């Protein structure tokens, strides 16, 4: 059975960048594309903040470019999902949903994270047409327009503050009569004139056919419903890292993100590396994911080289 030098799990900016670097290093990487080939960017319309695209580019097109670049250097892409792993053995063992087993000297995990959703039909239908989970990614498209942010934690406050510098109004929809955010973040939000906090408020629906036009909300205490005219609707209730199959093997933080060693993509298991949003609860940008994908490929290549050298040294001593 073939033992691949590097298997990469995930096909977003981190996974494809890791593949490009690993392939150019002669490691013949295999990418398991996962449930959403291309990652979250395939759900995004225009990407204007990734270097090298002065006119912007559709998220789907950008991921196609990265895929073609990875394949150009010899990357093999498998359109399947890994359902089970055994990372503590050597070689590493990975089982696909189709039943195939892969063996790997090194594994790069770039499975990303998924934004938590409210569960509204319009939330999915209008995603990329006004609905977003990232203010830094999409806030620029709503300059001088009213927007809404759902959530009451630090992330929601950060999104609201960022948007307040670009948008005419920011309506912050908080489910309870208080926020979960830190006191300093709450004070910053409350002291920003164009942020309007709606307490005890839940989202009933997002209004619009082709793009977001308004949000219908309900007060949890009075039951009163009303529509707020907006153009952007930002869901900031958190992200869920896609790490469930690694639980019990890799060291995870309380939120489930993979913990990597400082200034490295190495995990607590030798030969296993993590890149992109799966280990980044802070930045969650395509460009930072791509950067850690590069780091993971370089870390993996160096680890493989060191391992081969040590094995060769051991064999030489045993032969003598």
N, C-alpha and C positions, 0 to 999 in steps of 0.2 A: 504494500500500500504506500502511495506517495506521501512523503513528509514534506510539506511546503515550508520554505524558510520563514515566510511571513504571511499570516492571514489577518486581514483587516475587516473588522465588523462595523458596517455603516458606510453610507455613500453620500454624506453631506460634504461640506467644504473641508472638514477635518479628515474624513476618510479618503477622499479623492486626492487631497494634497499629500497625505501620507503615502498613498499609492504612487503618485508621481515621483516622489523622492526615493521611495524604496525600489521602484522599477529602474530608475536611473542609476541606482547603486548595484544593479544586477541581482536583486533579490527575488525576482519573478513573483511579485505579490499576488495574492488572491483576495478580491473584495467580495464579501457577502453583502449584497445591496440592502437587504432588510425589507421591512414592510412599506417604507416610503422611499424608494430610490430617489436620490437627490436631496433628501432631508427637507427641513422646513422651508427652505428657499423656493421649493417648487410650488408652495402655496402663496408666494409673494408675487406681486405684479412687478413694479419697477424697483430695481436695486440701484441706488445712486451713490452709495457710500463705500463701494468696494473699489480699491485702487485699480486703475487701468481701463475703466469704462467711463470716459468723460461725458458721454451722452446718456449714461445709465444703461441698464439692460434688464430684460425680464428675468426673474429668478429662475424659471425653467430653462431659459436659454443659457444662462451662466452655468448651471449645473451640467447641461449638455456639453458645454465647452470643456469643463473640468473632466467629465467622463471621457471625452474623446482624447484629451491630452494624456490621461492616465493609460488608456488603451494603446495609444501611439507608442508608448515605451514598453508595452508588453504585459500590462496588467490584465489578469483574467477576472472577469466579473461574473458572479453567480447570483442570479435573481431568486433568492430564497431567504429564509429566516433561520437564524440559529435558535434552537429551542432549549438546548442543554449544553453545558460545557463542563469539562474537567480540566482546570488550569494548573492544578498542583502536580500533575504528572509531567513526564518528559518522554515523548513530545506531548504537547497540549492536544486535547481531544474535543472536537466540536461536532454536535449532531444537528443536522438541518431538518426542517419540517418535512422535507420530502423523503427522509430516511437515510440520506447519505451521511457518512462520517468523514470529517476532515481532520488531518493531523498537521500540526504546525510546530516549528521550532520556537517561533515568537508570535505573539498575538497583540495587535493594536486595537483597542476598543474605542470606537468613535460612534456609538449608538445614539448620542444626542440626548435631548430632553424634549418632553412634550408639554406645551402650555395647557394648564388646567382650563376647562371650559365650563360655561354656565349651562350648557345643554339645550340651547335654543336652536330651532331650525334655521332662523335667519342668521345666527352667528356663523354657521357653516356656509350658508349660501352667499353671504356677503363678505366672507373672509377675503381680504385683498381688495375689496371694493369699499373700504371704509372701516371694516372690522380688522383689528390688529392685536397682537400680543406684545408689541415692541415699539415703544415711543421713539427710541433712538433710531430705529430702522425706518419708521414711517411718519414720524411727526412732521417732517419737512413738507410733506404733501398737503398739510392742513394749515399752512400759514395764514394767519388772520381769519381763521374760521373757528366756529365753536366745536368743541369735542367733549367727550365724556370718558372718565376713567372709572372702572369698577374695581373696588378693593379697599381695604383699610389697613394694610400692612406697610412696611417700609418700601417694598417694591412699588406699590400703588402711589405712595407719596413721592417717590423719586420720579415716577412717570409723570405725575401731575405737575411737579415743579419743572421738569424738562419741557413739557408741553406749554406751560404758562409763558415761556419765553418766546414761543412761536405763534401760539394761537390766541384768538381774541378772548375766548372764555374757556375755562376748564370746569366741567361739572363732575365733581367727585361723588360717586354713589357708594355710600357706606352702609352696610347691612345692619349694623348695630348702632347704639347711641354713643359709641366710643370707638376709637381706632386701636388696632393692635400694634401700630407703628411705635417706634421709640419716641420719647417726649420731644426731643430736638427736631425730629422730622415733622411731628405734628405741629409744632410751633411755627416751623418754616411754612408749612402749607397754610395754616390759619392766617398768617401774616401776609400772604400773597394776595393782592387785591382782586385779580381776575380768576382766582380759584373759588368756586362756590361748592360748599360741602352740603350734601343732602343726606341727613342722618336717617337711620331706620328705613333705608330705601332699598328695594329689590328691583331688578330688571324684569319686566314682564315680556317685552319684545323689542326687537330692533326693527325700525320701520324703513322701508325702501324697497324698490323693485330691482334696479340696476346698481344702486349705490346707497349708502346710508343717508337718510334724510332726518331721522329723529329717533329717540329712544322713549319707549313707554315704561314708566316706573310706577311702583305702588309703595305707599307708606305702610310699613308693617304694623303700625299702631292704629292709625285712623282708617286704613283700607282705601284711602283716596288714591286714585290713579290720575296721571297726567302725562303729557308728551312734552319732551324737551327737544327743540330743534338742534341738531348737531350734524356734523359731516364726518367726524371720526369717532369710533367707539373702541376704546382700548381696554382689554380684559387683563387685569393685573392681579389675579388671585393666586399666582404662583406657577411654577413649572414642576414637572415630575420627571426626574432623570430616568432613562430607560436602562435600569440596572438590575431588575428583579432576578434575572437568571444568574447573576454573579453573586447574589447574596449568600453569605456563608463561606465564600472563598476570598473575595476581595474586600479590603477594608473600605467601608463606606462611612460618610458622615451622617448625622441624624436625619438629614433630608434625603439621603440615598445617593448622594453624589460620590463618585470614586475619589478617594484620597490619593494624591500623588506626592512623591517626595519633593521637597523644596527645589526649585530651579530645575525641574526634571519632569518627565512624563512617566517615570517608573512607578509601579504600584508596589504593594507589599509582597507580590509574587514575582520571582525572577522570570524574566522573559515576557512579562505582561505589561503593556503600556496603555495609557489612556489619554485621549485627546478630544478637544472640542467641548461642547456643552455638557457632556456626560460627567466632566470633572470641573466645570466652570459655572458656579451659581451666581457669579457677579456680572461678567461682561456680556456673554451670550451673543456675540456678534460673528458674522461670517468671517471677517478678516482675522479675528482672534482665534476662531476655530481653525482656520487654515494655518495660522502660525503654529499652533500646538500640534497640528497634523505633521508639519515639517519637523518639529522637535521630536515627535514620537518616532518618525522614520529614522532620523539620525540616531536617536537613542537605541532603537532596535538594531540598526546596522552595527553600531559600536559594540553592543552586547553580544551579538552573534559573532563578530570578529574576535572578541576577547574569549568567548567560549570555545571557538575553534582552535585558537592558539593554545589555551590551557589543555584542551583534549589532546592536541598534537604533542605538547610537552609531556603529558602523562604517558602517552603511547611510546614516545621516544625513550623515556626513563625505564618503562617496563621492558622494552626490547633490549636495552643495554644490560 
